[in-house]
Amino acid sequence: MNTTEKQFIDLLSNSIRNEVCKKKYDNVDWNELMNLSRKHKIEGLIYSALNKSRLLENIDEDKVNELKKEVFFTGVTQISNMSKLEIVFNEFSKENVPVIVLKGLVVREYYPQPEQRSMSDADIFVKAKDLNKSKKILIDLGYTEVDAEASHHIKYIKSGYPMIELHWHVMKRDGFSDELDLFEDDIWDRTIEVKVKGAKVLSLGYEDLALHLCMHMAAHLAASGFGDLVLLVEKKGHLIDWTLFINKAEEFGFKKFIIIMFKICNILFSMDIPKEMAVYKIDDEEMFESLISTIFDGGVYGKKDMASNFANQVAFNYKGKDSNATIGAIRRYFRFIFPSIETMSDKYSYARKIRILTPIAWIHHLFSGIFRKEYNFTDKIRFLTKGAKESVEKIKEIINKKTGILLVTGPTGSGKT
């Protein structure tokens, strides 16, 4: 990390803990620091820390005023969004449809200023049997379906209201472990009740919430995601059965990645790693430096570009199922472009009914991707030409077989796992 990135992380670290930043690094590019805060959509958190530590005097007055406006509108928008989501969730409650709120809707309450933990959308999870009923609730509320392309959620928009991602799977299947179904089988039995404003909803149990945050970070290496995990560990870690957590991570194939994520939280935010996890060690400083660089490059949701985002999503050869990283990445690449009909959304249900139409569904899927507005044309071309190559490199970087996990068994002893 350069000095600007170090200052940025220190400000974020102190902001989420409601502390005063006491460090001031030399040769900080304050304009670049402001750009980082915008890229990661955490302007409010950075402004709060700057203001408390009196470091705003290092930034041009016009830029400070611009930042103040952004922070004000972020706060007003987030407060308004919560009030409107209260209306939405009360409708689900009236219709007796249980809803699990995901990610930001839960962890925002752990922040000193929840309204500055910005969210571009609201992620909610419903049971598969309640999916059609949930769609009707949203449509009756004036929402419009805008994206039925994904294999795990549908996006809904309404003017003046926050976008909603309606999930029937907690994570997308492309590039992830086949065992995710196991993760979803019994999470409803471990939910806890939370509130969004006055509306009662459900949250994942703390072990499941921690695991889900890590799964999401697997695809989206963004600074805000690490802040969420740090606060969850520090605010609710005493309620988490960490032995159960690490056992689940191993069962679903995420153990090595999660150990890496906790180590990065320790490096960047000085987060204490739970003792049940601290016994595992990955000794590869070069890999950690590379991943930290990826975090800074990626911005919010890790979307530096389409190819890099895809590489993050598929680079998880967790259980060594693909003995050759190149073959494994290419296999995932083609599975992404030509997915199993069973994992595709209802938009392609015609191919499930008439299997001979599968090639038509794949062409339909490809053209839908080409015309999506999330990425520009250059991004899409780069994805098609370099997506698999970047995935190979990412796999070798994260899950390289030479980078093992050491299980520390005593002051001097250790054993490989």
C-alpha positions, 0 to 999 in steps of 0.5 A, a space after each residue: 500500500 502507498 501512503 494515500 491508501 494507508 491513510 484511507 484505511 486508517 480513516 475508514 478503520 477509525 470511522 467505523 469504530 467511532 474513533 479519532 484518526 491520530 495518524 497523518 502520513 506524509 505525501 498523501 494525495 488527498 485528491 486521490 483519497 477522495 476519489 477512493 472514497 467515492 469509488 468505494 461509496 463510503 464518502 460519509 464514513 471518510 468525511 466523518 473521520 476527516 472532520 473528527 481528526 481535523 484533517 480536512 484542512 489538507 483538502 481544497 475548500 471547494 472539494 470539502 464543500 463538494 464532499 459535504 454535499 455528497 455526505 448530506 444527500 447520502 444521509 437524506 437518501 438512506 434515511 428516506 430509503 429505510 422509511 420506504 422499505 418499512 412500507 414494503 416489509 409491512 406488506 410482506 408481513 401482512 401477506 404472511 411472507 417471511 423475509 430475510 434481509 441480507 448484507 447492508 440492511 443488517 450490518 448498517 445498524 452496527 455503524 456509528 452513523 447507519 445512514 452513512 453506510 450507503 446501499 444502492 439496493 436492498 437485498 431480500 431473501 424469500 423461500 422458493 415457494 413464496 417467490 411468486 407471491 413476493 413478486 406480486 407484492 412488489 408489483 402491487 406496490 408499484 415496483 417493476 421487474 427490470 432484470 430476470 437474467 440472474 440465476 439467484 435474484 430478480 431486480 425491481 425498481 420503483 421511482 423514488 424507492 430503493 431498488 430491491 433484489 428479490 433472492 430465492 438463492 442467497 448467492 449466485 451459482 456461477 463460479 461457486 461451490 456446488 454445495 451452496 444448496 446445503 447452506 440454504 437448506 436450514 438457515 431459516 431455522 437459525 434466523 433472528 428477528 431484526 427491524 427495518 425502521 418499525 417493520 419486523 423482518 428476519 436476519 441470518 443467524 450470526 454464523 450464517 451472516 458471517 459466512 454469507 458476508 465472506 461469500 459475497 466478498 469472494 465475488 466483490 472485493 470492496 473496502 465496504 465489505 471488509 468494514 461490514 465483516 470487521 464490525 460484525 466480528 467486533 460487535 457480535 463475535 461473542 455470540 458466534 460459535 467460531 468452531 461451527 463457523 469454520 466447520 461450515 466454511 470447510 463443508 461448503 468449500 470456503 475455508 481457505 478463502 475465509 481464512 484469507 479474508 480474516 487475515 486481510 481484516 487483521 492486516 488492514 483494520 487490526 481486527 482480532 482474529 477469533 482464537 478458533 480461527 487464529 490457529 490457522 495460518 497462511 504464510 504468503 505475504 505476496 498473495 496478501 499484497 496482491 489481493 489488497 491491491 485488487 481491493 483498492 483497484 476494484 471500487 464498490 462491489 469490486 467492479 473495476 471491469 467486467 473481466 476482473 469481476 468475473 475472475 473474482 467470481 470463478 476463482 474458487 477451486 476450493 476443494 481442489 476439484 480441478 487439478 489443473 487451474 487452467 482447465 478449471 477456469 476454462 470450464 467455469 468460463 464456459 459454464 458462465 456463458 452456457 449455464 445449465 438450464 436448471 440454474 437459469 432464470 424463469 426467463 428461459 423456462 421454455 428450454 426446461 420444457 422443451 430441451 431441444 431449445 437449449 441452444 436458443 436459450 444460450 443465444 438468448 442469454 448471451 445477447 441479454 448479457 451483451 445489451 446489459 447496461 452495467 458495463 460498456 462495450 469495451 468491458 464486454 469485449 475484454 470479458 469475452 477475450 480475457 475472462 478465462 485468462 484472468 480467472 486462471 491467474 486469480 485461481 493460481 494466486 488465491 488457491 495455489 497448492 503451494 500456499 497451504 494452510 498451517 494448523 498451529 498446534 502449539 508454541 513451536 509445533 504446526 501441521 499442514 491441513 
